[in-house]
Amino acid sequence: MASEPVTLTALRDFPMVEPGDDLAGMIIDGLRRTGIQPRDGDVLVLAQKIVSKAEGRYVELKGVAPSARAVELARATGKDPRMVELILAESSEVVKYGPGVLVAEHRLGFVMANAGIDQSNIDHPDGNERALLLPEDPDAACAAIKAHLDAAFGVDFGVVINDSFGRPWRQGVTGVALGAAGLPALLNLIGAPDLFGRTMRITEVAVADELAAAASLVMGQTDAGRPVIHVRGMRWDAPARPAADLRRPRQQDMFR
């Protein structure tokens, strides 16, 4: 995958993103401000929140009316019934719940805590509580941003949107790709030889997830303010695939 040292660089002094902002333009400015001269194969990993903010995916909780189901789940989990209502509205299925935990299948197929809805690292103006939803279509958002970047610099970029996921049987969160464009989000190695010539039978590599996790180390999780990471040194010989291909088909899901 990598034929040279891989470097990860946070774009310098990235501004706060507001609804309607030209996010691609802000990234272009950030690359220039940081002194990065883009090359073919460079990847930009974007924090989910800045994409959601640019899309205006805020919801004010004072306008949310909890359903009976939301109230029931709020009692079981200890969560705000209004947040639970948002989770239900953004989800196709509640997978598991318990005190302090509500895992749902998001309408886009991601199985994650709270359907990805969050209240951290966002402004709550005038004391009005808000929540931030996931982007409408992360793969499409990546493709649109990639098109602007490619045109601005005349190179072929990869773009990934990452978010923090918990994992079954493991403590802590790690970066996971919600969207991808310009790179093989999932790399099929079935049929390739291993180091000793043995044919790989089932191995597929979640390239976009690994990029998301690496970038998360540089982004930080709290107040670091580094939402865009430039990655250089990755190489692949495979067609681009969207992050949607990372979602395991329901019929192969052994954990539900």
C-alpha positions in Angstrom: 0.0 0.0 0.0 2.7 2.5 0.9 5.9 2.9 -1.2 7.4 5.8 0.7 7.1 7.3 4.2 3.6 8.2 5.1 3.1 11.7 6.6 0.1 13.2 8.2 -0.2 17.0 8.5 -3.0 19.0 10.1 -4.0 22.0 8.1 -2.9 25.1 10.0 -5.4 27.5 11.7 -8.5 26.0 10.2 -11.4 28.3 10.9 -14.7 27.4 12.6 -17.2 26.1 10.0 -20.8 27.5 9.9 -23.8 26.4 7.9 -23.5 27.3 4.2 -19.8 27.7 4.3 -17.8 26.8 1.2 -15.9 23.9 2.9 -14.0 22.9 -0.2 -12.8 26.5 -0.5 -11.8 26.5 3.1 -9.7 23.4 2.6 -8.0 24.9 -0.5 -7.1 27.9 1.6 -5.9 25.7 4.4 -3.6 23.7 2.1 -2.0 26.9 0.8 -1.8 28.4 4.3 0.0 25.3 5.5 2.4 25.4 2.6 1.4 22.0 1.1 1.8 21.6 -2.7 -0.7 18.8 -3.5 0.3 15.8 -5.5 -1.6 12.9 -7.1 -2.6 10.4 -4.5 -2.7 12.8 -1.6 -5.6 12.1 0.8 -7.5 14.6 2.9 -9.3 13.2 6.0 -12.1 15.5 7.2 -13.8 15.4 10.6 -17.5 14.5 10.2 -18.5 17.5 12.3 -17.2 20.1 9.8 -19.1 18.5 7.0 -22.3 18.3 9.0 -21.8 21.9 10.1 -21.3 23.1 6.5 -24.5 21.3 5.6 -26.4 22.9 8.4 -27.3 19.6 10.1 -28.2 21.2 13.4 -31.4 20.5 15.3 -32.6 22.6 18.3 -33.8 20.3 21.0 -36.5 22.8 22.1 -38.4 22.0 18.9 -38.3 18.2 19.3 -41.4 16.5 20.6 -40.6 13.0 22.0 -42.8 10.1 21.0 -44.0 7.5 23.5 -41.2 5.1 22.3 -38.6 7.8 22.8 -39.8 8.4 26.4 -39.7 4.7 27.1 -36.1 4.4 25.8 -35.1 7.5 27.6 -36.2 6.0 30.9 -34.2 2.8 30.1 -31.0 4.6 29.0 -31.1 7.7 31.2 -30.9 9.9 28.0 -32.8 13.1 27.2 -36.1 12.0 25.5 -35.6 14.7 22.8 -32.2 13.2 21.9 -33.7 9.8 21.8 -36.4 11.0 19.4 -33.7 12.4 17.1 -31.9 9.0 17.2 -35.1 7.2 16.3 -35.8 9.6 13.5 -32.3 9.1 12.0 -32.4 5.3 12.5 -33.9 2.3 10.8 -33.5 0.0 13.9 -32.6 0.1 17.6 -29.9 -2.6 17.9 -29.1 -2.6 21.7 -29.8 -0.3 24.6 -29.1 -0.1 28.3 -28.1 2.4 31.0 -26.2 5.2 29.2 -26.1 3.3 25.9 -28.3 3.3 22.8 -26.9 1.7 19.7 -28.9 2.1 16.5 -28.6 1.4 12.8 -28.4 4.7 11.1 -30.6 5.2 8.0 -27.4 5.0 5.9 -26.5 1.6 7.4 -23.9 2.5 10.0 -24.4 0.7 13.3 -23.3 3.2 16.0 -24.0 4.8 19.3 -26.8 7.4 19.2 -27.0 7.1 15.4 -24.0 9.4 15.2 -25.9 12.3 16.8 -23.7 14.4 19.0 -23.6 17.6 21.1 -19.9 17.9 21.7 -17.7 20.4 19.9 -20.7 22.5 18.7 -21.9 25.9 19.8 -25.2 26.2 21.7 -26.1 29.9 21.1 -28.2 31.8 23.7 -28.4 28.6 25.8 -30.4 26.7 23.3 -29.3 23.1 23.3 -28.6 21.8 19.8 -27.5 18.4 18.3 -25.6 17.7 15.2 -26.7 15.0 12.7 -24.5 13.1 10.4 -24.0 14.4 6.8 -26.9 13.7 4.4 -24.7 11.5 2.1 -21.1 11.2 3.2 -19.9 9.5 0.0 -21.5 12.2 -2.2 -20.0 14.9 0.0 -16.5 13.5 -0.4 -17.0 13.3 -4.2 -18.1 16.9 -4.4 -15.2 18.2 -2.3 -12.8 16.0 -4.3 -14.0 17.6 -7.6 -13.4 21.1 -6.3 -9.9 20.2 -4.9 -8.9 18.3 -8.1 -9.9 21.3 -10.2 -8.1 23.8 -8.0 -4.8 22.0 -8.0 -4.9 19.8 -11.1 -4.2 16.6 -9.1 -6.1 13.5 -8.2 -7.1 13.6 -4.5 -8.6 11.1 -2.2 -11.1 12.4 0.4 -12.3 10.6 3.5 -14.9 11.7 6.1 -14.1 10.2 9.5 -16.1 9.8 12.7 -15.4 8.1 16.1 -16.9 4.7 16.6 -16.9 2.2 19.5 -16.4 -1.4 18.6 -17.7 -4.7 19.9 -15.5 -6.3 22.5 -13.1 -3.4 22.5 -12.8 -0.4 24.8 -12.4 3.1 23.4 -13.3 4.8 20.1 -11.3 4.8 16.9 -11.7 6.7 13.6 -13.9 5.1 11.0 -14.7 6.3 7.5 -18.3 7.5 6.9 -17.5 8.6 3.3 -14.8 8.3 0.7 -14.0 9.3 -2.8 -10.9 8.9 -5.0 -9.5 5.8 -3.3 -10.4 2.1 -2.7 -12.3 2.4 0.6 -12.2 -1.4 0.7 -9.3 -3.2 -0.9 -9.9 -6.8 -2.0 -6.7 -9.0 -1.6 -8.4 -12.3 -2.3 -6.2 -14.3 -4.7 -3.1 -12.3 -3.9 0.0 -14.2 -2.6 1.2 -13.7 0.9 4.9 -13.4 1.9 5.3 -17.2 1.4 3.3 -17.6 -1.8 0.1 -18.8 0.0 -3.0 -17.4 -1.7 -5.2 -15.1 0.3 -8.7 -16.4 0.6 -10.8 -13.9 2.5 -8.7 -10.9 3.2 -10.1 -7.4 2.4 -8.5 -4.3 3.9 -10.6 -1.4 5.1 -8.2 1.2 3.6 -10.5 4.2 4.3 -11.0 3.1 8.0 -7.3 2.8 8.5 -6.7 6.3 7.1 -9.5 7.6 9.3 -8.0 6.0 12.4 -4.5 7.3 11.6 -5.9 10.8 11.0 -7.8 10.7 14.3 -4.6 10.5 16.2 -3.5 13.8 14.7 -7.0 15.4 14.9 -7.5 14.7 18.6 -10.9 14.1 20.2 -11.6 17.2 22.3 -10.5 20.8 21.8 -7.5 20.3 19.5 -9.2 22.1 16.6 -7.5 20.1 13.8 -10.4 18.9 11.7 -8.6 18.4 8.3 -5.6 16.1 7.9 -3.4 15.9 4.8 -2.0 12.4 4.2 0.9 11.7 1.8 2.7 8.5 0.8 -0.2 6.1 0.3 -0.2 4.2 -3.0 -2.7 1.6 -4.3 -3.4 -0.2 -7.6 -7.1 -0.6 -7.4 -10.2 1.2 -8.5 -11.9 3.7 -6.2 -14.7 2.4 -4.0 -17.0 4.4 -1.8 -17.2 4.0 2.0 -20.7 2.5 1.5 -18.8 -0.7 0.4 -17.4 -1.0 4.0 -20.9 -1.8 5.4 -21.3 -5.5 6.0 -24.4 -6.9 4.4 -27.1 -7.8 6.9 -27.1 -11.4 5.8 -23.4 -11.7 6.8 -23.9 -9.9 10.1 -23.3 -12.5 12.9 -23.5 -10.0 15.7 -27.2 -9.1 15.6 
